[in-house]
Amino acid sequence: FPVTIPRCPTIVTNDDHKSCGQSRFGCWVCTVVKEDKSMTALIDNGLEWLKPLLKFRNLLFEERNEIKYRMSERRNGNLAVNGMGPYLPWYRARILELLFETQKEIQTLKPYITLISNQELIAIQTIWYRDLIFNYKVSDIYKTSFKIELDMKDQNEKLQKEMELLRKSCEDNPADFELIQDLVTLQKSKSL
């Protein structure tokens, strides 16, 4: 569905004629810059439905370098620089829940906008399993947020069976399990 956005002049000739902000390049959750001036300008120019997006993005920026949300080791087992490894499992789940809450808020005004696709949700669950995170399920967080079942059961069961069979096949050489699992994960991530 088309979204109506006020016209934005490329050249500002006087103070009464405001620009929409900096040019947008990249993802709306980008935390490379301290402040998203582009989205802020769009909100200031009447697109107030973007406020929840900016709030979510700013939260990510504020908390991205907090060591209390990070693992001390990297995915490869090495110690992380300054203790800033991947996000802790509970924090990943919290961020996903906040994203769902942001989507619900946006959808009160723009019901056709979806911030994350089902394919991306499956990819998140796959990454969590690869990182040996089994106590958080994307489908459970989705159900809690939206009060709707997200059927990932077949996907979850399939991944569990694959890992069990592979682990059993590699009982004599546990290092082979890790190598094969990494190769399988790499191949699957290409298809996702």
Secondary structure as UniProt FT lines:
FT   TURN            15..16
FT   TURN            28..29
FT   HELIX           37..44
FT   TURN            45..46
FT   HELIX           48..50
FT   HELIX           51..63
FT   TURN            64..65
FT   HELIX           67..69
FT   TURN            75..76
FT   HELIX           81..83
FT   HELIX           89..107
FT   TURN            108..109
FT   TURN            111..112
FT   HELIX           118..130
FT   TURN            131..132
FT   HELIX           138..146
FT   HELIX           153..169
FT   TURN            170..172
FT   HELIX           174..191
//
